[in-house]
Amino acid sequence: MEIFNTLIDDFIKFEKAKHFSQNTLESYMSDLKQFQLYLLTRFEDYLIDYRQIDKPMIQDFLISLSENNISNRSLERKIASIKEFFKYLFISNLIDKNPAKGIKYPKFSRKLPSFFTEEEMNLLIDSPDLTSKFGVRNLSIILLFYSSGLRISELCGLKMNNINLKNRLVTVKGKGNKERVVPITEQAINALNDYLRIRPTFKPKVDNFFVSKSGIALNRMELNAIIKKYFQQIARGSNSSPHTLRHTFATHLLEGGANIRAIQEMLGHESVATTEIYTHVSTKSLQSIYKKSHPRSKDKTNNKIDK
């Protein structure tokens, strides 16, 4: 058991050197610890030797997860963690054969991302109470999300020098520690300037751009709670999250005629294939508009000519 623990730690250090995000590393650690606990519970202690782990043992673990109604998306992530771990053991010559190599990912339909309409975004932007310093800060957060398409972790990590108000640009480090520069709207710039004027009242203790009432950096959970509070005010349910604003950013850009490659660059997607999901969202939206607007888009049975 001790050897397995040490190998997991060594694997995390190996992956960290590849500049994976902290969230990815924490997921790897959590998934592998869960796998290890399953092996310890399911099999005798002596079988925990990593060299004796085989494909059926991995499959047993995955079956147990499926029986507990884990989503295919979560199952896919855990499989990826296990595959990466055993790939590391194999290329490090710690095992002669990779037992996870033949493990297949679950099949699932790709869910189209939800997004806000322009009317909903207007309601959302009007929601914060600007007589409160928290409302001023929160409006700047909403508008920065909407005008830049940042991930929640990226927004949490923004430093004071990451936002160039004069040139309307935000510099962000995304997945794989890759840096990108994204333009932001004048409306967002105005809101950010308003926040900067009252930011000293939070008595900041850190260089992070957005701080909590205690003066420390806002974390993901706090930011998620803040944003979802405003979602509830415009009657959007639990399916909406800060990531919905990222989807809204991309969808509205595409519907406005933006180039898919430019959207890919701004979102920080490694592959344009990831960004192309928004073309399906946009098409669906256009079809809805077409059906509502075109006089011949519906079958008018009452107007049929008898032959």
Backbone as numpy.savetxt, mean C-alpha at the origin, in Angstrom:
# Nx Ny Nz CAx CAy CAz Cx Cy Cz
16.00 -25.79 17.12 15.16 -24.58 17.12 16.02 -23.33 17.12
17.07 -23.35 17.86 17.97 -22.20 17.94 18.58 -21.89 16.58
18.96 -22.96 15.85 19.56 -22.78 14.53 18.57 -22.10 13.59
17.29 -22.52 13.64 16.25 -21.94 12.79 16.10 -20.45 13.09
16.04 -20.10 14.35 15.92 -18.69 14.73 17.08 -17.87 14.18
18.26 -18.39 14.34 19.45 -17.68 13.86 19.41 -17.49 12.35
18.94 -18.50 11.64 18.86 -18.42 10.18 17.84 -17.37 9.73
16.75 -17.28 10.44 15.76 -16.25 10.11 16.37 -14.87 10.29
17.08 -14.68 11.39 17.75 -13.39 11.63 18.78 -13.09 10.54
19.54 -14.09 10.15 20.54 -13.91 9.09 19.87 -13.56 7.76
18.74 -14.21 7.50 17.99 -13.95 6.26 17.48 -12.51 6.23
16.95 -12.02 7.35 16.44 -10.64 7.42 17.58 -9.65 7.17
18.75 -9.91 7.74 19.91 -9.04 7.50 20.30 -9.04 6.02
20.23 -10.22 5.40 20.55 -10.37 3.98 19.58 -9.55 3.12
18.29 -9.63 3.45 17.27 -8.90 2.69 17.36 -7.40 2.95
17.72 -7.03 4.16 17.84 -5.61 4.51 18.93 -4.95 3.67
19.98 -5.70 3.36 21.07 -5.17 2.53 20.61 -4.88 1.11
19.47 -5.47 0.72 18.91 -5.23 -0.62 17.99 -4.02 -0.64
17.93 -3.33 0.51 17.16 -2.09 0.66 15.65 -2.30 0.57
15.19 -3.46 1.08 13.75 -3.65 1.17 13.20 -2.74 2.27
11.92 -2.40 2.16 11.30 -1.52 3.15 11.19 -2.23 4.50
11.05 -1.45 5.55 10.90 -2.02 6.89 9.64 -2.86 6.99
8.59 -2.43 6.29 7.33 -3.19 6.30 7.53 -4.59 5.70
8.29 -4.68 4.61 8.55 -5.96 3.97 9.35 -6.87 4.90
10.37 -6.29 5.53 11.21 -7.07 6.44 10.40 -7.59 7.64
9.51 -6.74 8.15 8.68 -7.16 9.29 7.72 -8.26 8.87
7.22 -8.19 7.63 6.33 -9.24 7.12 7.07 -10.56 6.99
8.28 -10.51 6.45 9.11 -11.71 6.34 9.31 -12.35 7.72
9.68 -11.52 8.67 9.95 -12.01 10.03 8.70 -12.65 10.63
7.57 -11.97 10.53 6.32 -12.46 11.09 5.89 -13.78 10.44
5.96 -13.85 9.12 5.54 -15.05 8.39 6.43 -16.24 8.73
7.73 -16.02 8.81 8.66 -17.13 9.08 8.57 -17.60 10.52
8.32 -16.68 11.43 8.13 -17.08 12.84 6.85 -17.90 12.97
5.82 -17.51 12.21 4.57 -18.27 12.23 4.79 -19.68 11.67
5.55 -19.78 10.60 5.88 -21.06 9.99 6.67 -21.93 10.98
7.61 -21.31 11.64 8.44 -22.02 12.61 7.60 -22.55 13.77
6.68 -21.70 14.27 5.81 -22.11 15.38 4.92 -23.28 14.96
4.44 -23.23 13.72 3.61 -24.33 13.22 4.40 -25.64 13.21
5.62 -25.59 12.72 6.45 -26.79 12.65 6.71 -27.35 14.05
6.96 -26.46 14.97 7.25 -26.89 16.35 6.02 -27.53 16.99
4.84 -26.98 16.67 3.60 -27.50 17.24 3.16 -28.79 16.56
3.34 -28.84 15.26 2.83 -29.96 14.45 3.75 -31.19 14.48
5.05 -30.94 14.50 6.00 -32.03 14.42 6.84 -32.11 15.70
7.61 -33.19 15.82 8.50 -33.33 16.95 9.66 -32.34 16.82
10.22 -31.95 17.96 11.29 -30.94 17.98 12.46 -31.28 17.06
12.80 -32.57 17.00 14.00 -32.93 16.25 13.84 -32.68 14.74
12.59 -32.54 14.28 12.36 -32.30 12.85 12.49 -30.83 12.47
12.77 -29.97 13.44 12.87 -28.55 13.14 14.20 -28.22 12.47
15.11 -29.15 12.40 16.35 -28.94 11.66 16.00 -28.48 10.25
16.48 -27.31 9.88 16.10 -26.71 8.59 16.44 -27.61 7.40
17.43 -28.48 7.54 17.82 -29.36 6.42 16.82 -30.48 6.20
15.92 -30.70 7.17 14.94 -31.77 7.05 13.55 -31.26 6.66
13.42 -29.96 6.50 12.13 -29.41 6.07 11.92 -29.72 4.60
10.79 -30.33 4.27 10.53 -30.70 2.88 9.24 -30.05 2.39
8.93 -30.30 1.14 7.77 -29.69 0.50 6.45 -30.04 1.20
6.21 -31.32 1.56 4.96 -31.65 2.26 4.77 -30.89 3.56
5.86 -30.60 4.28 5.75 -29.86 5.53 5.30 -28.42 5.26
5.82 -27.84 4.20 5.42 -26.49 3.82 3.96 -26.49 3.38
3.58 -27.52 2.60 2.20 -27.62 2.13 1.23 -27.81 3.28
1.62 -28.58 4.28 0.77 -28.76 5.47 0.51 -27.41 6.14
1.54 -26.60 6.24 1.40 -25.28 6.85 0.42 -24.42 6.05
0.55 -24.43 4.74 -0.32 -23.62 3.88 -1.76 -24.11 3.91
-1.94 -25.41 3.98 -3.29 -25.98 4.09 -3.95 -25.54 5.39
-3.16 -25.55 6.48 -3.70 -25.13 7.78 -4.14 -23.67 7.74
-3.40 -22.84 7.00 -3.78 -21.44 6.86 -5.09 -21.31 6.08
-5.20 -22.09 5.00 -6.41 -22.05 4.17 -7.63 -22.49 4.96
-7.45 -23.48 5.80 -8.57 -23.99 6.62 -9.04 -22.96 7.63
-8.17 -22.01 7.94 -8.53 -20.92 8.87 -9.03 -19.69 8.13
-9.40 -19.91 6.86 -10.02 -18.87 6.03 -9.15 -17.64 5.82
-7.83 -17.85 5.70 -6.94 -16.75 5.37 -7.21 -16.33 3.92
-7.11 -15.06 3.63 -7.36 -14.58 2.27 -6.25 -15.04 1.33
-6.57 -15.14 0.06 -5.57 -15.53 -0.93 -4.43 -14.53 -0.99
-4.74 -13.26 -0.77 -3.71 -12.22 -0.79 -2.71 -12.44 0.33
-3.21 -12.75 1.54 -2.32 -13.00 2.68 -1.54 -14.30 2.47
-2.22 -15.30 1.92 -1.56 -16.58 1.66 -0.43 -16.39 0.65
-0.67 -15.58 -0.34 0.36 -15.30 -1.35 1.60 -14.68 -0.70
1.36 -13.76 0.22 2.48 -13.10 0.90 3.30 -14.08 1.73
2.62 -14.97 2.43 3.32 -15.96 3.26 4.12 -16.94 2.40
3.54 -17.32 1.27 4.27 -18.19 0.35 5.52 -17.48 -0.15
5.39 -16.20 -0.48 6.53 -15.42 -0.96 7.63 -15.36 0.09
7.24 -15.20 1.37 8.21 -15.15 2.46 8.97 -16.46 2.57
8.23 -17.55 2.51 8.86 -18.88 2.63 9.76 -19.16 1.43
9.30 -18.81 0.24 10.11 -19.02 -0.96 11.42 -18.23 -0.89
11.34 -16.99 -0.47 12.55 -16.16 -0.37 13.52 -16.72 0.67
12.96 -17.22 1.78 13.80 -17.76 2.85 14.58 -18.99 2.37
13.88 -19.92 1.74 14.55 -21.14 1.29 15.45 -20.89 0.07
15.12 -19.88 -0.70 16.01 -19.48 -1.79 17.33 -18.98 -1.21
17.23 -18.20 -0.13 18.42 -17.70 0.56 19.26 -18.86 1.10
18.60 -19.85 1.73 19.32 -21.01 2.26 20.03 -21.77 1.14
19.36 -21.86 -0.01 19.92 -22.63 -1.13 21.13 -21.92 -1.75
20.98 -20.63 -2.01 22.11 -19.91 -2.64 23.26 -19.72 -1.66
22.97 -19.87 -0.36 24.03 -19.79 0.64 24.68 -21.15 0.90
24.25 -22.15 0.12 24.77 -23.52 0.23 24.51 -24.15 1.60
23.44 -23.71 2.22 23.06 -24.28 3.52 22.14 -25.48 3.36
21.49 -25.59 2.20 20.69 -26.76 1.87 21.02 -27.20 0.45
20.85 -28.49 0.17 21.19 -29.03 -1.15 20.04 -28.89 -2.14
18.81 -28.81 -1.60 17.64 -28.73 -2.46 16.65 -27.74 -1.86
16.02 -26.94 -2.72 15.06 -25.94 -2.24 13.66 -26.56 -2.20
13.12 -26.84 -1.00 11.81 -27.50 -0.90 10.64 -26.59 -1.27
10.87 -25.29 -1.32 9.78 -24.35 -1.62 9.69 -24.00 -3.10
10.62 -24.51 -3.89 10.70 -24.12 -5.30 9.42 -24.47 -6.06
8.83 -25.61 -5.78 7.65 -26.05 -6.52 6.32 -25.59 -5.93
6.37 -24.81 -4.85 5.13 -24.33 -4.22 4.49 -23.29 -5.11
3.20 -23.47 -5.41 2.50 -22.55 -6.31 1.71 -21.50 -5.52
1.58 -20.36 -6.14 0.78 -19.28 -5.55 -0.70 -19.54 -5.78
-1.56 -19.05 -4.89 -3.00 -19.26 -5.08 -3.51 -18.45 -6.27
-4.56 -18.96 -6.90 -5.18 -18.23 -8.00 -6.29 -17.37 -7.44
-6.34 -16.13 -7.86 -7.43 -15.26 -7.44 -7.61 -14.16 -8.46
-8.83 -13.69 -8.53 -9.12 -12.61 -9.47 -8.57 -11.31 -8.91
-8.07 -10.48 -9.78 -7.48 -9.23 -9.36 -8.59 -8.22 -9.07
-8.65 -7.79 -7.85 -9.70 -6.87 -7.43 -9.38 -5.45 -7.88
-10.35 -4.82 -8.52 -10.13 -3.45 -8.95 -10.11 -2.53 -7.73
-9.18 -1.59 -7.68 -9.08 -0.69 -6.52 -10.26 0.26 -6.45
-10.70 0.53 -5.23 -11.78 1.52 -5.04 -11.17 2.91 -5.06
-11.97 3.88 -5.45 -11.49 5.27 -5.49 -12.67 6.20 -5.26
-12.35 7.45 -4.96 -13.38 8.46 -4.74 -13.71 9.18 -6.04
-14.96 9.56 -6.18 -15.35 10.42 -7.30 -14.88 11.85 -7.00
-14.94 12.71 -7.98 -14.55 14.10 -7.75 -15.46 14.75 -6.72
-16.74 14.40 -6.76 -17.70 14.96 -5.78 -17.35 14.52 -4.37
-16.98 13.24 -4.22 -16.60 12.73 -2.91 -15.31 13.39 -2.42
-14.38 13.62 -3.34 -13.13 14.29 -2.95 -13.41 15.71 -2.49
-14.34 16.39 -3.15 -14.69 17.75 -2.72 -15.27 17.74 -1.31
-16.12 16.74 -1.03 -16.70 16.61 0.32 -15.60 16.32 1.35
-14.66 15.46 0.96 -13.57 15.09 1.87 -12.69 16.30 2.19
-12.39 17.07 1.16 -11.54 18.25 1.34 -12.24 19.31 2.21
-13.56 19.33 2.17 -14.32 20.30 2.97 -14.55 19.82 4.41
-14.14 18.58 4.72 -14.45 18.00 6.03 -13.65 18.55 7.22
-12.32 18.74 7.10 -11.55 19.19 8.28 -11.99 20.56 8.80
-11.99 20.69 10.12 -12.33 21.95 10.79 -11.09 22.85 10.82
-11.07 23.88 9.98 -9.88 24.71 9.83 -9.72 25.74 10.95
-10.65 25.74 11.91 -10.46 26.59 13.10 -9.57 25.88 14.12
-9.30 24.59 13.87 -8.45 23.78 14.75 -7.11 23.53 14.07
-6.03 23.54 14.84 -4.71 23.27 14.26 -4.62 21.85 13.71
-5.39 20.95 14.32 -5.42 19.56 13.83 -6.12 19.49 12.48
-7.18 20.28 12.34 -7.89 20.32 11.07 -7.01 20.86 9.95
-6.23 21.90 10.27 -5.30 22.48 9.29 -4.27 21.44 8.87
-3.70 20.75 9.85 -2.72 19.70 9.55 -3.36 18.58 8.73
-4.54 18.16 9.12 -5.18 17.02 8.46 -5.59 17.33 7.03
-6.01 18.57 6.77 -6.33 18.95 5.39 -5.09 18.88 4.52
-3.96 19.33 5.05 -2.72 19.29 4.26 -2.32 17.84 3.97
-2.60 16.94 4.90 -2.31 15.51 4.70 -3.19 14.95 3.58
-4.49 15.24 3.65 -5.43 14.74 2.63 -5.05 15.25 1.25
-4.75 16.55 1.15 -4.43 17.12 -0.15 -3.09 16.64 -0.68
-2.14 16.39 0.21 -0.85 15.85 -0.25 -1.03 14.42 -0.75
-1.80 13.62 -0.04 -2.12 12.26 -0.51 -2.74 12.32 -1.91
-3.75 13.15 -2.04 -4.52 13.20 -3.29 -3.73 13.77 -4.45
-2.83 14.70 -4.18 -2.11 15.35 -5.28 -0.80 14.67 -5.64
-0.37 13.69 -4.83 0.92 13.04 -5.09 0.84 11.53 -5.22
-0.22 10.91 -4.67 -0.35 9.46 -4.74 0.65 8.72 -3.87
1.14 9.34 -2.81 2.12 8.69 -1.93 1.50 7.51 -1.20
2.34 6.54 -0.85 1.93 5.46 0.06 1.92 6.03 1.47
1.17 5.40 2.36 1.07 5.91 3.73 2.43 5.89 4.42
3.24 4.86 4.18 4.56 4.78 4.80 5.47 5.89 4.28
5.30 6.25 3.00 6.10 7.32 2.41 5.74 8.66 3.02
4.46 8.89 3.23 4.04 10.16 3.82 4.51 10.27 5.27
4.43 9.16 6.00 4.92 9.16 7.39 6.41 9.49 7.45
7.15 9.04 6.46 8.60 9.22 6.47 9.10 10.54 5.91
8.21 11.40 5.43 8.64 12.67 4.84 9.36 13.55 5.86
10.50 14.12 5.45 11.24 15.07 6.28 10.97 16.49 5.78
11.40 17.45 6.56 11.14 18.85 6.22 11.72 19.23 4.86
12.88 18.68 4.53 13.52 19.06 3.26 13.03 18.24 2.07
12.04 17.36 2.29 11.52 16.54 1.18 10.49 17.27 0.35
9.96 18.36 0.88 8.92 19.10 0.15 9.47 20.45 -0.28
9.49 20.67 -1.58 9.95 21.93 -2.17 8.70 22.73 -2.54
8.31 23.64 -1.63 7.08 24.40 -1.83 7.17 25.36 -3.01
8.35 25.92 -3.22 8.53 26.88 -4.31 8.33 26.23 -5.67
8.91 25.05 -5.84 8.81 24.36 -7.14 7.69 23.33 -7.20
6.91 23.23 -6.11 5.76 22.32 -6.04 6.17 20.87 -6.30
7.17 20.42 -5.57 7.67 19.06 -5.75 7.87 18.39 -4.39
7.63 17.08 -4.37 7.92 16.30 -3.17 8.87 15.17 -3.57
9.94 15.02 -2.80 10.92 13.96 -3.04 10.68 12.86 -2.02
10.53 11.65 -2.51 10.16 10.56 -1.61 11.00 9.33 -1.89
11.31 8.60 -0.82 11.98 7.31 -0.96 10.93 6.21 -0.85
10.77 5.46 -1.93 9.75 4.43 -1.97 10.30 3.05 -1.71
9.65 2.04 -2.30 10.07 0.66 -2.12 11.46 0.45 -2.70
12.26 -0.37 -2.01 13.62 -0.62 -2.46 14.52 0.58 -2.25
14.04 1.54 -1.42 14.82 2.75 -1.12 15.06 3.60 -2.36
14.20 3.44 -3.37 14.35 4.20 -4.61 13.70 5.57 -4.46
14.44 6.57 -4.90 13.97 7.94 -4.77 13.22 8.38 -6.03
12.13 9.09 -5.85 11.41 9.67 -6.99 10.91 11.06 -6.61
10.65 11.87 -7.62 10.17 13.23 -7.42 8.79 13.34 -8.05
7.83 13.85 -7.27 6.44 13.94 -7.74 5.95 15.38 -7.62
5.32 15.91 -8.66 4.75 17.26 -8.57 3.50 17.26 -7.71
3.19 18.38 -7.09 1.97 18.49 -6.28 1.22 19.75 -6.68
-0.06 19.77 -6.39 -0.93 20.85 -6.85 -0.76 22.13 -6.03
-1.21 23.22 -6.62 -1.16 24.52 -5.92 -2.05 24.49 -4.68
-3.19 23.81 -4.78 -4.08 23.70 -3.63 -3.39 22.98 -2.47
-2.63 21.93 -2.79 -1.88 21.21 -1.76 -0.79 22.09 -1.18
-0.10 22.85 -2.02 0.95 23.76 -1.56 0.38 24.79 -0.59
-0.77 25.35 -0.90 -1.40 26.33 -0.01 -1.73 25.70 1.34
-2.25 24.48 1.31 -2.59 23.79 2.57 -1.34 23.46 3.37
-0.26 23.08 2.69 0.99 22.77 3.37 1.60 24.02 3.99
1.50 25.13 3.30 1.98 26.41 3.85 1.19 26.79 5.10
-0.13 26.57 5.06 -0.97 26.86 6.24 -0.55 25.98 7.40
-0.25 24.71 7.12 0.19 23.80 8.19 1.54 24.23 8.75
2.46 24.63 7.88 3.79 25.02 8.35 3.73 26.22 9.29
2.74 27.08 9.06 2.61 28.26 9.94 2.20 27.87 11.36
1.46 26.77 11.49 1.02 26.36 12.83 1.80 25.16 13.36
2.69 24.60 12.55 3.45 23.42 12.97 4.22 23.65 14.28
4.81 24.86 14.51 5.53 25.08 15.77 4.67 24.89 17.02
3.33 25.03 16.88 2.47 24.86 18.05 2.40 23.41 18.50
2.82 22.47 17.64 2.90 21.07 18.02 4.18 20.76 18.80
5.07 21.76 18.89 6.37 21.60 19.56 7.14 20.38 19.03
7.47 20.40 17.75 8.10 19.24 17.11 9.40 18.82 17.78
9.56 17.52 17.96 10.79 16.96 18.52 11.59 16.23 17.45
11.02 16.16 16.23 11.66 15.42 15.13 11.63 16.28 13.87
12.37 15.83 12.86 12.43 16.54 11.59 11.36 16.06 10.60
10.52 15.13 11.02 9.44 14.67 10.14 8.49 15.82 9.83
7.99 15.84 8.62 7.13 16.95 8.20 5.83 16.97 9.00
5.21 15.80 9.13 3.94 15.72 9.86 4.17 15.14 11.25
3.72 15.87 12.25 3.93 15.44 13.64 2.61 15.34 14.37
2.63 14.58 15.46 1.43 14.37 16.28 1.31 15.48 17.32
0.27 15.40 18.13 0.07 16.40 19.18 1.19 16.36 20.21
1.94 15.23 20.25 3.08 15.11 21.17 4.38 15.61 20.55
4.32 16.04 19.29 5.51 16.57 18.63 6.40 15.51 18.00
5.95 14.25 18.03 6.73 13.18 17.40 6.10 12.83 16.05
6.81 12.04 15.26 6.32 11.70 13.93 5.01 10.92 14.00
4.08 11.26 13.11 2.85 10.48 12.99 3.21 9.09 12.46
2.68 8.05 13.09 2.93 6.71 12.57 1.76 6.25 11.70
1.90 5.07 11.11 0.89 4.56 10.18 -0.49 4.42 10.83
-0.52 3.88 12.06 -1.80 3.66 12.72 -2.51 4.98 13.01
-1.74 5.97 13.48 -2.33 7.28 13.77 -2.86 7.94 12.50
-2.06 7.86 11.45 -2.43 8.49 10.19 -3.66 7.79 9.60
-3.70 6.49 9.70 -4.85 5.74 9.21 -6.13 6.13 9.96
-6.02 6.28 11.28 -7.18 6.66 12.09 -7.67 8.06 11.74
-6.73 8.98 11.52 -7.08 10.35 11.16 -7.85 10.39 9.85
-7.31 9.72 8.84 -7.92 9.74 7.52 -9.29 9.07 7.53
-9.40 7.92 8.19 -10.66 7.17 8.18 -11.77 7.92 8.91
-11.39 8.79 9.84 -12.39 9.61 10.53 -13.12 10.50 9.52
-12.38 11.06 8.58 -12.98 11.92 7.56 -13.73 11.10 6.51
-13.27 9.88 6.24 -14.00 9.01 5.32 -15.40 8.74 5.85
-15.50 8.52 7.17 -16.79 8.24 7.78 -17.73 9.44 7.67
-17.17 10.62 7.68 -17.99 11.84 7.57 -18.63 11.98 6.20
-18.02 11.38 5.18 -18.61 11.45 3.85 -19.28 10.12 3.48
-19.57 9.33 4.52 -20.31 8.08 4.39 -19.62 7.04 3.52
-18.29 6.95 3.63 -17.58 5.87 2.97 -17.22 4.84 4.03
-17.46 3.56 3.74 -17.33 2.50 4.74 -15.91 2.05 5.02
-15.83 0.89 5.66 -14.55 0.36 6.13 -13.63 -0.09 5.00
-14.16 -0.18 3.77 -13.32 -0.60 2.64 -12.34 0.48 2.20
-12.58 1.70 2.65 -11.70 2.81 2.27 -10.55 2.94 3.27
-9.39 3.32 2.74 -8.19 3.48 3.57 -7.36 4.59 2.94
-6.27 5.03 3.60 -5.42 6.03 2.96 -4.97 5.62 1.55
-4.88 4.31 1.32 -4.48 3.84 -0.02 -5.54 4.18 -1.07
-6.79 4.39 -0.61 -7.86 4.77 -1.53 -7.54 6.12 -2.17
-6.88 6.99 -1.43 -6.50 8.29 -1.98 -5.42 8.13 -3.04
-4.54 7.16 -2.88 -3.53 6.85 -3.89 -4.21 6.33 -5.17
-5.20 5.45 -4.98 -5.95 4.95 -6.14 -6.71 6.09 -6.82
-7.26 6.99 -6.02 -8.02 8.12 -6.57 -7.11 9.02 -7.39
-5.94 9.30 -6.86 -4.93 10.10 -7.56 -4.65 9.52 -8.95
-4.37 8.22 -9.01 -4.02 7.58 -10.28 -5.21 7.54 -11.24
-6.38 7.22 -10.71 -7.57 7.11 -11.56 -7.96 8.45 -12.16
-7.94 9.50 -11.35 -8.31 10.83 -11.84 -7.29 11.35 -12.86
-6.01 11.04 -12.65 -5.00 11.43 -13.64 -5.25 10.75 -14.97
-5.53 9.46 -14.92 -5.76 8.70 -16.14 -7.00 9.20 -16.87
-8.06 9.45 -16.11 -9.29 9.95 -16.72 -9.10 11.35 -17.30
-8.13 12.07 -16.76 -7.84 13.41 -17.26 -6.90 13.41 -18.46
-6.46 12.21 -18.88 -5.63 12.11 -20.08 -4.16 11.91 -19.82
-3.76 11.66 -18.58 -2.34 11.48 -18.28 -1.81 10.19 -18.91
-0.54 10.20 -19.27 0.13 9.05 -19.85 0.36 7.98 -18.78
0.11 6.72 -19.12 0.24 5.63 -18.15 1.66 5.51 -17.62
2.66 5.80 -18.47 4.06 5.73 -18.03 4.36 6.81 -17.01
3.78 8.00 -17.20 3.99 9.08 -16.25 3.36 8.74 -14.89
2.19 8.11 -14.93 1.53 7.70 -13.70 2.36 6.63 -12.99
2.91 5.70 -13.77 3.79 4.67 -13.21 4.95 5.30 -12.46
5.56 6.31 -13.08 6.72 6.99 -12.48 6.32 7.68 -11.19
5.18 8.36 -11.19 4.75 9.10 -10.00 4.35 8.16 -8.87
3.76 7.01 -9.20 3.37 6.05 -8.17 4.56 5.25 -7.65
5.65 5.21 -8.43 6.81 4.44 -8.02 6.65 2.96 -8.25
5.84 2.60 -9.27 5.67 1.18 -9.60 6.88 0.68 -10.38
7.32 -0.52 -10.02 8.46 -1.13 -10.70 8.12 -1.47 -12.14
6.89 -1.96 -12.34 6.45 -2.37 -13.67 5.19 -1.62 -14.08
5.08 -1.29 -15.35 3.89 -0.61 -15.85 2.67 -1.52 -15.76
2.91 -2.85 -15.71 1.80 -3.81 -15.59 1.00 -3.56 -14.31
1.68 -3.15 -13.25 1.00 -2.85 -11.99 0.11 -1.64 -12.14
0.58 -0.65 -12.89 -0.17 0.59 -13.08 -1.36 0.39 -14.00
-1.27 -0.58 -14.88 -2.31 -0.78 -15.89 -3.66 -1.18 -15.31
-3.69 -1.58 -14.04 -4.98 -1.89 -13.43 -5.89 -0.66 -13.45
-5.30 0.53 -13.42 -6.10 1.75 -13.43 -6.77 2.00 -14.77
-6.25 1.39 -15.84 -6.92 1.52 -17.14 -8.26 0.79 -17.10
-8.33 -0.31 -16.34 -9.58 -1.05 -16.20 -10.58 -0.24 -15.37
-10.07 0.42 -14.33 -10.93 1.26 -13.50 -11.49 2.40 -14.33
-10.61 3.03 -15.12 -11.01 4.16 -15.94 -12.04 3.74 -16.99
-11.82 2.59 -17.61 -12.75 2.08 -18.62 -14.13 1.83 -18.01
-14.12 1.24 -16.82 -15.37 0.96 -16.12 -16.12 2.26 -15.83
-15.37 3.30 -15.43 -15.97 4.59 -15.14 -16.55 5.22 -16.40
-15.80 5.12 -17.50 -16.27 5.68 -18.77 -17.53 4.98 -19.25
-17.59 3.66 -19.06 -18.77 2.91 -19.47 -20.00 3.36 -18.69
-19.79 3.64 -17.40 -20.89 4.11 -16.57 -21.39 5.47 -17.05
-20.44 6.36 -17.36 -20.80 7.69 -17.86 -21.54 7.57 -19.20
-21.04 6.67 -20.05 -21.63 6.47 -21.37 -23.09 6.01 -21.25
-23.32 5.04 -20.37 -24.67 4.51 -20.21 -25.65 5.56 -19.71
-25.14 6.46 -18.86 -25.99 7.51 -18.31 -26.24 8.63 -19.32
-25.28 8.84 -20.21 -25.31 10.02 -21.07 -25.80 9.78 -22.49
-25.48 8.65 -23.08 -25.81 8.45 -24.49 -27.27 8.05 -24.66
-28.01 8.77 -25.54 -29.44 8.49 -25.69 -29.75 7.10 -26.22
-28.79 6.47 -26.89 -29.03 5.14 -27.46 -28.28 4.03 -26.71
-27.82 4.35 -25.50 -27.02 3.36 -24.76 -27.88 2.29 -24.10
-29.19 2.55 -24.00 -30.09 1.57 -23.38 -31.10 1.07 -24.40
-31.53 -0.15 -24.18 -32.50 -0.77 -25.07 -33.88 -0.21 -24.77
-34.36 0.65 -25.62 -35.66 1.26 -25.40 -36.72 0.40 -26.07
-37.21 -0.59 -25.35 -38.13 -1.58 -25.92 -39.43 -0.94 -26.40
-39.79 0.18 -25.77 -41.05 0.82 -26.15 -40.99 1.49 -27.52
-39.74 1.73 -27.99 -39.58 2.42 -29.26 -39.29 1.49 -30.41
-39.43 0.18 -30.19 -39.15 -0.77 -31.26 -40.21 -0.65 -32.35
-39.77 -0.79 -33.60 -40.69 -0.71 -34.73 -41.18 -2.11 -35.07
-42.47 -2.27 -35.15 -43.05 -3.55 -35.51 -42.81 -3.84 -36.99
-42.46 -5.06 -37.27 -42.24 -5.47 -38.66 -43.38 -6.35 -39.13
